[in-house]
Amino acid sequence: MMQALEAADIAAVLLRLPDAGEGRQIDHIKALGPTVQSKGAALLLDGQAHLAATSGADGAHLQGPGALKAALSHLKPERIAGCGGLASRHDAMVAGEAGADYVMFGEPGADGGRPSFDAIWERIEWWADLFEIPCVGFAGTLDEVEPLALAGADFVAIGECVFSDSRGCAAAVADAARRLQVAEAAA
């Protein structure tokens, strides 16, 4: 993990916790947090907002406006409250109005499915044109990184494609960073 964190300027790491007791989850967060944070990246929990303060995490990523609203009291104002799982433009606007620090479009749902790339691109372009709250585009492949940035995503999240890359995580992260630089130069 350290090599991947050193391969590029990473804004945040989204941590999915193991299905275990709360004490074990906190231990897991405390074991990874200092490594992530020492590289200047925020450690965000995938859900589990109530654990953010006690574990030293920087915030949480919530699925949908309802989960975001329920978690705000655990996170604000000291921690980051991000929101994904936004099924519609209306959901995104509700999350923004509720106090989301960012919205994310395109991440896989619980069933592993995600919207078409065209739909993700359109949603990012729409958001970037109208709103100031940062937008994160989820890239399912490294080939999606540059187009999402060109659509207006403030940040691009990369997931499983980094871990399954035959070159290794660090090389995949460096490749994603190079693609972002190409998009920035083109913009």
Secondary structure, DSSP 8 states (H G I E B T S, - for coil): -HHHHHSS---EEEE---SS-HHHHHHHHHHHHHHHHHTT-EEEEES-GGGHHHHT--EEEEESHHHHHHHHHHHTTTSEEEEE---SHHHHHHHHHHT-SEEEES---TTS----HHHHHHHHHHHHHH--S-EEEEESSGGGHHHHHHHT-SEEEE-HHHHT-TT-HHHHHHHHHHHHHHHHHH-
